[in-house]
Amino acid sequence: MAEVRKAVIPAAGFGTRMLPAAKAVPKELLPVVDRPTIQYVVEEAAAAGADDVLLVTSRGKRAVEDHFDRNAELEQRLAAGGKEALLASLNALAAKVKVHSVRQPSQRGLGDAVNQARRHVGSEPFLCLLGDAVFSTPAGAPAPLPSRQLVDAYREFGTSVIGLEEVPPEKVSRYGVVGGRVVREGVLQLDTLVEKPSPQDAPSRLAIAARYVLTPAIFDSLDATQPGKGGEVQLTDALRLLLSRERIHGVVLRSTRHDIGNVIDWLRTNLVFASRDAASWAALRPLLESLLKTPP
């Protein structure tokens, strides 16, 4: 069974819910505390053993690719000023992974974005991480990030594996939701996937949570998936077809998901991550306490 060494990160969307901030700056580059969101995503993939990352971008998102490229002039200037530490996290990441990119020619949905990775992935299993979601682990109770959980499950079962999170009943209609047989605590062998079901029709409260390990069989399923609303090819539809052809497992993630797809979620994510850094929180907490005491 092949090791999971490649990761695909779809990051081609317009980010309309973050306009006007995301008009010239891709939402994946909006910072969460001290680094852009996309860097957290690549770091997660690297921590799970991926050393080859493909960014699926679009026209106008060259800056996402540039973030992972070397800038000799900047590095020389930082070295001259003794400030190399400002790029330490990025340089450490560059030493672990090779980052490539490919463009999605038109906005035809997540499934079509994943399909752009076919040639790069070839016949290997691969991680798929959505570029507008990051995860954190509980303070004082370390847990693996999603990619590590999914790669471990792939090694055990040899199937595609979908990351899952439990959501409240009133929110199931926002997500793809799965149903299946419990193999053991936190692991299911799936038998159904439903895109945005009503609460009464949902097979469970386990929603697809922006992380996958996919076998190369997904590409034939994507080719056979008909476009839906807006001419978009949905990954969930392709996974449903793949499920009719081979087994798929789901793993309940032990970390917490944070989206940056809209302004409020992005601000909330920054506060959560800042609260886990002693220096950042010491600077922010007095301001927040002051604001809470001040009438709106």
C-alpha angles and dihedrals in degrees: 000000000000120000118243102250102146131070129193120204116191107211104153103110124116094236092225093169088062097051135163089022092054097047096095100007114059111237089236088066095052106116128250101200103305106357140038118270093245091059091059088052094051090045090054091052091048092050088056092055102267112142098172120061127184118199114204103207138160140221110304095028099092089120090069089059092043092056090070095044123095119257106200096185093052092046092050092050092049091048091051090054095043091246101122089126090074090073097031096109093049094046091049089053092049089056090057104042141032111223119208131174141210129181128237102224095214138005099267100146140273094293092056090048091055090047089061087071094062097103094042095048097042113171097341131106112246144192117245116200123178109231098222098061130072130182136217131196125228115274111252092008108076116208130174118265115247098264092056091049092050095045090051090051091049090054089053101043106021092220137108109283127205124204113232138193129189113242132187116269092249091058102049090093089068096061148045104265129201137207130194152120119302109240093182136327109316096004128094135181099221126230101170142025121193125187113225099335124188113256092254093051098042113116090215142335092262109116129193106258111204097268131094145161106213131191117223088254086082090078095063088047090051090051090053095046115103118225115256133195112358092008091285125148108223121213091214090059090052091048090052089055091045089052089060088056104039143001122282126190130205126211124199106230118235095206130073123257121226121188125204096189095113135029098256094048090047092051091046091051091052091052093048093050092043090052089061093056112075097210095045093047093048088057096043104038098072090051093049093047089050092051092049090055093049116086112240 
